[in-house]
Amino acid sequence: MAQLRISVLVGSVREGRISLPIAKWVMDRIGARGEFDPELLDLAEWNLPMFAEPNPPATGRYTGEKQRAWADRIGAADGYILVAPEYNHGMSAVLKNALDTVYAEWGRKPVAFVAHGGMGGARSVEQLRQVTAAMEMAPLSAAVHLQGAAKLRDGDRFNAGEIEDRRLSALFDELLWWGNALKAARQGD
Ligand SMILES: Cc1cc2nc3c(=O)[nH]c(=O)nc-3n(C[C@H](O)[C@H](O)[C@H](O)COP(=O)(O)O)c2cc1C
């Protein structure tokens, strides 16, 4: 079976964000598994405009150049890992905007969360599960919640411990199962 294409989204664009070192850790570990074809999607680089297109994305009528390019990238993936900070008990606005920008391309694919914040980003993930389920994605139960992530940061690196690595590995196991199951189902459509 071909490797699953997994997009890892960096859910913060803030100067000095910890989401980027965490996403690099995810990329490093997912690459080492050899079962996935991972791609990093840095929302700071994408700089998607705040959604202001004339058509609701669920209509499939995309007009913006960036919107079309984003649809291509999201459509190319078989699943997603969202590296999600918690901002004021919710998901970051930039991550919600990235989700809102296109629609069908996300659907019928698994999405998993690597969250961080005071409560390990728990409230952000609960919101993300609601939103992504409404978008016809399959949000996974397996998640990584990083509490006190700043202590494991060393500049651009995130020095995960054994516990964090184990939880991430469990997330990859679930992503592989759901990713393959849903890919086979999509191909049978
Ligand atoms: C605007 C803002 C709001 C925040 N609100 C919360 C919050 O409600 N609960 C929480 O646990 N952490 C909160 N935090 C802390 C962040 O979740 C935490 O610092 C996170 O690691 C920031 O991710 P980033 O550096 O990738 O942007 C907030 C941080 C910011 C910048």
The ligand as an SDF file (V2000), in Angstrom:
LIG
                    3D

 31 33  0  0  0  0  0  0  0  0999 V2000
   -3.5990   35.0590   22.9720 C   0  0  0  0  0  0  0  0  0  0  0  0
   -3.2080   33.9450   23.9050 C   0  0  0  0  0  0  0  0  0  0  0  0
   -4.1720   33.3640   24.6900 C   0  0  0  0  0  0  0  0  0  0  0  0
   -3.8540   32.2920   25.5240 C   0  0  0  0  0  0  0  0  0  0  0  0
   -4.8410   31.7010   26.2320 N   0  0  0  0  0  0  0  0  0  0  0  0
   -4.5890   30.5630   26.9080 C   0  0  0  0  0  0  0  0  0  0  0  0
   -5.6410   29.8690   27.5610 C   0  0  0  0  0  0  0  0  0  0  0  0
   -6.7770   30.2680   27.5590 O   0  0  0  0  0  0  0  0  0  0  0  0
   -5.3520   28.7200   28.1970 N   0  0  0  0  0  0  0  0  0  0  0  0
   -4.0850   28.2010   28.2120 C   0  0  0  0  0  0  0  0  0  0  0  0
   -3.8810   27.1360   28.7700 O   0  0  0  0  0  0  0  0  0  0  0  0
   -3.0560   28.8570   27.6090 N   0  0  0  0  0  0  0  0  0  0  0  0
   -3.2890   30.0180   26.9650 C   0  0  0  0  0  0  0  0  0  0  0  0
   -2.2640   30.6780   26.3470 N   0  0  0  0  0  0  0  0  0  0  0  0
   -0.9300   30.1100   26.4060 C   0  0  0  0  0  0  0  0  0  0  0  0
   -0.6560   29.3200   25.1450 C   0  0  0  0  0  0  0  0  0  0  0  0
   -1.5760   28.2900   24.9170 O   0  0  0  0  0  0  0  0  0  0  0  0
    0.7250   28.6850   25.1910 C   0  0  0  0  0  0  0  0  0  0  0  0
    1.6800   29.6390   25.5120 O   0  0  0  0  0  0  0  0  0  0  0  0
    1.0210   28.0810   23.8550 C   0  0  0  0  0  0  0  0  0  0  0  0
    2.0870   27.2100   23.9860 O   0  0  0  0  0  0  0  0  0  0  0  0
    1.2920   29.1730   22.8180 C   0  0  0  0  0  0  0  0  0  0  0  0
    1.5730   28.5620   21.5760 O   0  0  0  0  0  0  0  0  0  0  0  0
    2.4540   29.3320   20.4860 P   0  0  0  0  0  0  0  0  0  0  0  0
    3.7060   29.7730   21.1960 O   0  0  0  0  0  0  0  0  0  0  0  0
    2.7430   28.3090   19.4510 O   0  0  0  0  0  0  0  0  0  0  0  0
    1.6500   30.4830   19.9880 O   0  0  0  0  0  0  0  0  0  0  0  0
   -2.5290   31.7950   25.5560 C   0  0  0  0  0  0  0  0  0  0  0  0
   -1.5550   32.4230   24.7800 C   0  0  0  0  0  0  0  0  0  0  0  0
   -1.8810   33.4600   23.9490 C   0  0  0  0  0  0  0  0  0  0  0  0
   -0.8110   34.0880   23.0850 C   0  0  0  0  0  0  0  0  0  0  0  0
  1  2  1  0
  2  3  1  0
  2 30  2  0
  3  4  2  0
  4  5  1  0
  4 28  1  0
  5  6  2  0
  6  7  1  0
  6 13  1  0
  7  8  2  0
  7  9  1  0
  9 10  1  0
 10 11  2  0
 10 12  1  0
 12 13  2  0
 13 14  1  0
 14 15  1  0
 14 28  1  0
 15 16  1  0
 16 17  1  0
 16 18  1  0
 18 19  1  0
 18 20  1  0
 20 21  1  0
 20 22  1  0
 22 23  1  0
 23 24  1  0
 24 25  2  0
 24 26  1  0
 24 27  1  0
 28 29  2  0
 29 30  1  0
 30 31  1  0
M  END
$$$$
